[in-house]
Amino acid sequence: MGVSYSIGIERDDGYFAILATLNNNDDHLTPSDFEVLLRSLVEVFEDKTEERIVAYERYDTPDYINLEIGD
């Protein structure tokens, strides 16, 4: 079974500022490769933002969107 993570910054006001979501719900990657990707993305955000970045297993975005629906 796949997983979904939200990656972001825990703010002092109790909110979570989402920087990215990442999922492997269709198992495109092996669990170990997905873990490497997740940890790498967290490290890049930390290096570039100088913030403490966290990843939570949660579902904040849909797994699929219809690209044919326009604005």
C-alpha positions, 0 to 999 in steps of 0.5 A: 500500500502506498503512502502520502506525505506533506512536507513543510514548516511547523510555525510558531502559531500552531499552523503547518506551512505546506511546501510540498506533498509527495505520494507513492500511492500507486507504488511507482517507487519501492518503499526504500526508494520513496524514503530516499526521495522523501528524505532528500527533498526534506534536506534540500528544503532545509538547506535552501530555507534554513528552516526546520522542515518536517514530513508528516504522513497525511493526505492533503491533496487528491491522488488524481486530478482531471487535466481536461477541466479548465479554469 
